[in-house]
């Protein structure tokens, strides 16, 4: 029989030549057919030909169809070939056994041309669909790897000139001859350069968190000092709507000097809290207060509360990627990256919003498996 690679190949296995002739006649049109009259021959042909599908008799001398199926499914190179049992064994337990061994279907003799052709057609199409999905998954995996490689190249290429920019302000200030205002502007250039450098370093970290490959490097730090610094940096944003920023420790007002010891990755903690505060300020009405309450313990809780409610359409997916509503220019990535960061620390993020109280609270839980020690 002349083989055409565009036609699916079918291996028919039966120890009775008359049964083989029937199946070959049913499938002659549109298929490349191969036959075996014993289990041993079937395994040999399957290994050599790698057929697209196998029609397998159950009752055969020396090696029955169940054993043939077991051996096919035990071989990684042959396990994906669909096996259809074609047999006179019609008891439900026989069919259940065949399917439990990995067969995809069970046809009881005497067979019908229409049934055989339809079952073969359906399972060949299912196999092609699975193979197509596997190829798509492989392409997506390769695209993700390419994205990571490009990100690494961009990080490297951007960091070199940015490092040069960051290094210039101290040199210019050191030469002197500047007014206080000019020196302040240069320090702002330097400070914002360091922020950009941190953002570049963070971009790949978030991608790794999405893939579950990020390696956390916690350190001892003063969480209260980070919050105070953020309040200073966000003062302009808060001032647009005359909002106030308030820090509490275990519900008591911050005294401005006492540390709150925490073990976390400092840059990630800074980014996580900055995202929460920006979201809270943007959602708050004019003249409202945004509160950060640090609650030491294991886990340490960071509770960010503000007036205003989360829109109903995004409440159930608040921490999902691209979830945003009512914010022109909003990307829906702030809360998402917050969740990634807190989960990278082994903790969780929770949002509660109340129409009755006109208030929203975001709670970030950071486990503290080790003693924090002295604050950095």
N, C-alpha and C positions, 0 to 999 in steps of 0.2 A: 504494500500500500504506500503510495507516494505521500510524504508528510508535508504539510504546509504550516509554517511556524505561526501563521495568523489564526489557525484553527486550534481549538482546545484539544488537548490529548486526554484520552480516557483509557484507563487500565481496567479490563474486565477480568475478574477472577472467579472461576467456577471449575469444579472437577468434572462436570457433565458437559460434553461438547454441545449437546442439543441446547442447553441453557445459554451457552456462550453465543451460539448462532442466533438465538432470538434477540439477545441484547445488542449484538453487533448489527443485526438488521434494523433494530429500532434507532440506533445512533449513527448509522453509516453516514447519513447526510450531515455535513457540517462539523464532523469530529475526526481526529486522528485516533484510530483504535489500536489497542495492544491487548493481548490476551495471555493469561497464565492459567494453568490447570492444577496448580498446587500452591500451598502457602509459601513454600520455600522459593518457588519460581516467582511468586508475586513480590516477595521482598527483594529479590535480585533485580527484577525489572524496575521496581519502584526506585531503587537506589540509582540505577543506570539512567532511567528515562525521566525521572521526576515528573510524573504525569500531573495534569491539572486536577484530576479527580479519579477516585477509585471506586468501582462497583464490586462489592466483595460478598461472596457466598459465605455462609456460616458453617454448614456441615460439610467438611472435607476430611479425607484421611490424613494421617500423620500430623497435620497442623490445622486446627479449625480456624474459622475466620476471626473469632474473638482473640486468639493468640496472635494472629497476623496484625490485627488492629493494635493490640498492646505494643508490639514491637515497632510498628510504624510510629506510634505516638511517643515512644521512648527515644526515638532518634531525632535530635533537633533539626536535622536536615530534611526530614520527611514529615515531621509532626504537623505542619500546616496544610498538608494535602487533605482535602475533604474526603471522608470515607462514607459511602452509603452501603449499608447492608442490604443485600437482596437475598431473601431466604424463605423457606417454607415454615420456619419457626414463627408462629403467630401469637404465642402466649405473651401477655403484657410483661411478664418478668423477663422474657427473652429480649423484647424491645428495650426495656429499661436497662438491662445489662449492656446491650450494644451501645446505647447512648452514653452510659456512664464511662465506657472505655474511650470515648472521644469521637464516636461516629456522629455525623451531622444529620443522618436521616435513616429510615428503616422502611424498606419496601417488601411487602409480603407476596410471595409467588402464589398463583400465577400472575405474572406482571402484565400491565397494560402499556401499550406504546405511548399513549398520551401522558400517563403518569410518569413513566421513566424519563421521557424527554423533558417534561415540565420540571421534575425534581432536579435533574442534571443541570438544566438551564438556570434554575434559581440559585443553586449552590455555586455554580461557576460565577454567576454575577455577584454573589455575596463575597466570594473569594477575591474577585477583581476589586470590589469596593474596599475590602480590608487592606489589600495591597496598596491601593491608591491613598488611603488614609495614612498608612505607614510611611509612604513616600512624602506625603505632605508634612507629617510629623518630623521626619528627618530634615526636610527643607526648613521647617520652622526652627528646629534645633540649630541647624547651621546658621540661620539668620541671626539667632540669638547670640551665637558665638561670634559672628561677624560684628554684631553691634557692640559686644564687649571689647573686641579688638580695636574697633574704631574709637570707642570711648577712651581706651587706654592711650591710643595715639594722640587723640585730642588733648587729653590731660597733660601728656608729656609736652606737646607742642605749645600749649597755652601757658604752662607753668614757667617755661624758660623766660619769655619776654616779661611776664608778670613779675617774676622775681627781680628782674632788672628794674622795673618801675618801682617796686616796693623799696628797693635799696637806695634810690635817688633822694627822697626827702630828707633822711638823716644827714646825708652828705651836704646837701644845700644848707640845711639849718646850721650844721657845724661850721660852715664857712662864715656865717654871721652876716650882718648888714641887713637883716630883715626886720620888718615891723612885727609886733606881736600878732597882728591879724594875719600877715603872710605866713608866719610860722605855724599858726593854728590851721590854716588851709593845707599846708604841707603835711601836717600830722593827720589831718582828715584823709588826704590822699593815701598816706601810708596805711592808716587803719582800714580804709575801704579796700585797699589792695589785699590786705590780709584776709578780709571777709571773702573777697572773690576767690582767693587761693583756697580757703576752706570750702567754699561751694564747689569748686572743681574737684577737690578731694572727696567731697560727700557724694557727688553724682554717681560714681561707680559703686560706692558703698550701698546706696539705695537699690541699685540694680542687683547687687549680690543678695540683698535682703529679700527681694522679690523671688529670687531663685533658691533661697534658703542656704546660701553658701557663705554668708558673712561670718567672720570670726570676731567676736566681741573682745574688746580690750578695756575692761573697766578700770577705773582709777579712783582714789580717794579725792573728794572734792567738796567744796562748800556750795550747796545748792542755793542757799539764800543769797550768796554773793552773785551768782549767775542771774538770779531773778532781779536783784537790784540793778545790775548792769543793763539788763534788757529793758527795765523801766526807763532808764536814761535814754537808751537808743530809740525807744518807741514813743518818747514824749511828744515828738512832732506829730506822729500819726494820731495819738490820743488827743492832742490839742485841736485838731480839726473840728471835733464835735464836743470839745470841752469835757472829755472823759477823764476820769481819775483812775490811777493804778494803785492798788493796795495789796501789800504783802502781809500775810498772817502765818504764824507757826502754831500748829495745833489749835487754831481758832483764835489765838491771841495776837494783837497787833505786833508787828516786827519792831524791835528796838533799834534797828539800823546797824547793829554791830555784831550781834550773836551769830555764830555759824550754825548751819544745819548740815551735819555730816552725811555724805551719800557716796555710795560706790556706783559709778556709771561711767560711760565714755563721755568725756566732757563736751566735745564738739557735738555729738549726737544729742545729748541732753539739752544743750543750748538751742539746737535747731528744732527739736521737738517742742520745746516750750515757746520758742519764737513763733512757730506756726500756730499754736493754740492761742497765744495772746493776740496775734494779728487777726485771726478769725473772730475772737471775742470782741475786739475793738470795732471791727467792721460791722458786726451784728448788733452792737449796742446802740440804743437811742442816744440822743444828745444829752449831755450832763450826767450820764450814768457812770457807775464805778465797776471796774473789772477787778476781781479779787483772785489772787493766787494764795492758796492755803497749803503750806508744806506740813505733812503729817508724818514724822519719822516713825520707823518701825520696820517690820518685815512682813509684807512689803511696805516700802515708803510710798505714801500717796501724794500725788501732786494734783490738787483740785483747783480747776480754773472755772470761775463762775461769772456770769454776766447777765444783764437784763436782755430781754429779747428772746425769741423762740426760733428754733430751726424750722424751716418750711416743711409742711407735712409730706411733700412728695419725695424728700430725701432723708427723712428720719430713719427709715429702716436700712438705708445704705449710706449713712453718714460717713463712715470710715472707708468706703469703697473708692476705687480709682475713678476720677473724673466726676464724682458726685458734687454738683454745685447747683445753686438756684438763687435768683435774685441778686447776684453780684456781677455787675458788668465787668468783663475781663477776668472773672474767676476761672481758675483751671480745675478746681476740684482735686488738687494734689496735696494741699496742706494737711488736711485731716488724714488722708491716706498715708503720707510719709510719717505722720505722727504715730499712726498705728504700727507701721513697719518698724519704726525705731523702738517703741516700747516692747513690741514682741521680740525684737532682736535681743532685748535685755531679759527676756523670759517672762515679761509681765503682760498686762492687758490694758486696753483703753475702753472706757465706757462713756456714753453720752446720755444725759437725761434732760429732757426739755418739757416745760409745763406751760400750757396756755393759760391756766388759771393764775399761776404765779408770775407769768410773763418773765420766765427765767430759764437759763440753760446752764448746765454743769457738765464739764468734761473731767473725768477722773482717770488719771494715769497711775498705774500700779507698777512699781519697780522693785522686784525681789532683792533682798539684801542678804545673801547667803554667808557673807563674811563680814566681820566687824569692820566698820568704816575707818576707825582710827581717827587720827587728827585730820582735820580738814585741810585741803591743800590751799 
